[in-house]
């Protein structure tokens, strides 16, 4: 899948920001991703789990495009809903149910408009009415209903998730299938929702042990970067499939990280020849200008979990330092430690520093542990010489070689000594109170607003991120020098600040 991210004025921040024409032009889906899309269209509840930038939204949008009314031949009625609504994040109880129900009703009516033979959807904003009317819509259309909830979970807020998963479970029936995109940081599904029985969880982390792993990433390069790095740039050990597979593994299969990496690699290869020096330069660049800034960006979005950022950073420093010294690409953390540090570890998985591989695996030093793969960008900084060598390239790339044994971290490790802070009971996301100057283009917000646009917004009285996100499109479009493209950029930047 290609979800292009440009560092220029034609920026498209995420799949959900694409127009239909842009989406079709910019996205390509591999065989593995085609299977994920089939799961989203098939009957039954599904949770699509993946780290930030792994491509969940693109998969859900593509699934909706393959269902009725976009596809007249489909036997399934597809309804896509983005849950990026600030008030939904702030709501609980009956207010949350009413607001979510209204969002579903609005989404159904937007979809029905494309189906000429169906009348307006007239459900009341409560789950009982919604379930009844959706069943009626299924009968009237002769099709199963699939509802795709994008951005269903927010890593910093867990209280509304109880409500969401209750509704997700209640709505699901023999003719209504609910699908939701979630982050690894989602841990609290509520008391009524059994994640193992009430849904199928699909982890879209790209498995680097699959035979077609290198080919899938090479396909993306041929589709997207053939002009910037043509085939003749690759030869010998640096054949396109090899380099694409290596870079995919370096970013743990994360699509956004991969696109960033390849953009940078294309810029580095002035003579259009791949070598260890420009691969090294790209990975170190990503560590310093992509991964570590993600931690900084995440903190104000976390609500009560903002206090977990410092221990998450300390854990990352400790893990990568130890693994780098011993040339390890995986760590096996004693289960007792992994459970105690679960939230900061989830934050590191969310930001792409680590990716869980085995939940429970026997350790040589007795006991069981959780195995995580490490991203090579951050690991390389801590590796002796801080450069990609033939040994590192071969070890990370060669699927036939047995992967090196993971570094075991138990009670004698520095990790065991890390203490977690006590969390407050309540806490709003700090980003909402931030001055909108925070949204200026920077390493933290590489697609942010220009100073000129920020000045215009401030002069109109929009001083905080909260005030900007609550502003209507109509009020923003009345401002001098704010057109549709500027509005799209403002909405994308605010969405990144709160949801991504």
Buried (B, 14 or more C-beta within 10 A) or exposed (E): BBBBBEEEEEBBBBBBBBEEEBBEEBBBBBEBBEEBBEBBBBEEBBBBBBBBBBBBBBBBBBBBBBBBBBBEEBEBBBBBBBBBBBEBBBBEEEEBBBBBBBBBBEBBBEBBEEBEEBEEBEBBBEBEBBBEBBBEBBEEBEBBBBBBBBBBBBBBBBBBBBBBBBBBBBBBBEBBBBBBBBBBBBEEBBEEBEBEEBBBEBBBBBEBEEEBBBBBBBBBBEEBBEEBBEEEBBEEBBBBBBBBBBBBBBBBBBBBBBBBBBBBBBEBBEEEEBEBEBBBBBBBBBBBBBBBBBBEBBBBBBBBBBBBBBBBBBBBEBBBEBBBEEBBBBBBBBBBBBEBBBBBBBBBBBBBBBBBBBEEEEBEEEBBBBBBBBBBBBBBBBBEEBBBEEEBBEBBBEBEEEBEEBBBBBEEBBBBEBEBEEBEEEBBBBBBEBEBBBBBBEBBBBBBBEEEBBEBBBEBEBBBBBBBBBBEEEEBEEBEEBEEEBBBBBBBBBBBBBBB
